[in-house]
Amino acid sequence: MSAMATSYIVCSRALARARTELGAAECHGLLCGMLCGVEERAPQRWLEEVLGPPARVQKGKDDCRDELLRVLTETVRTLWSGRCNFAPLLPDDNAGLGVRSKALAAWCSGFLYGIGSAGDDVEARLSKNALEVLSDFSEVTRLRNDAKESKSSEADYSEIVEYMRAGVMLIFEELQGGPQPGDTVHRLH
């Protein structure tokens, strides 16, 4: 089982225990969209979107917050590394194709909401290719989760995930300018 798959399971359980409205995939998509959108307060806004304002976070959500901070740190690290090792937080291949398709659609929905929250000028700063990626993500949100298990369906799913991964990297690099020499990851406490 991959580290991201383990994180998906752990994150899903933490979000369920905290009784949040978002699942792990949508939560991660939201984070990635916010990070791509050049929003300085994206990490804090993301935590508030998922858990509520800091004053309203109950003690039972502390474990969830800790898990979300781990996901945040890993996501920022992979986006800024410039090594194309970013991966969306999705169920592993042991989950049924329907479950994975539903999570994929939720991830894209979260991403679109997150990048949309960055403001109206985002689209104006994106290339035609990046705008096409956003349009394709919108189509992915309409995936049905009744896909039949087959080798071709599995291959299609893998291609979509790879396309998403590359699309997020393209959008991130266009909006953020990509990693710069000397850039560091700032930790949210």
Buried (B, 14 or more C-beta within 10 A) or exposed (E): EEEBBEBBBBBBBBBEEBEBEBBBBBBBBBBBBBBBBBBEEBBEBBBBBBBBEEEEBEEEBEEBBEBBBBBBBBBBEBBBEEEEEBBBBBBEBEBEBBEBBBBBBBBBBBBBBBBBBBEEEBEEBBEEEBBEBBEBBEEBBEBEBEBEEEEEBBEBBEEBBEBBBEBBBBBBBBBBEEBEEEEEEEEBE
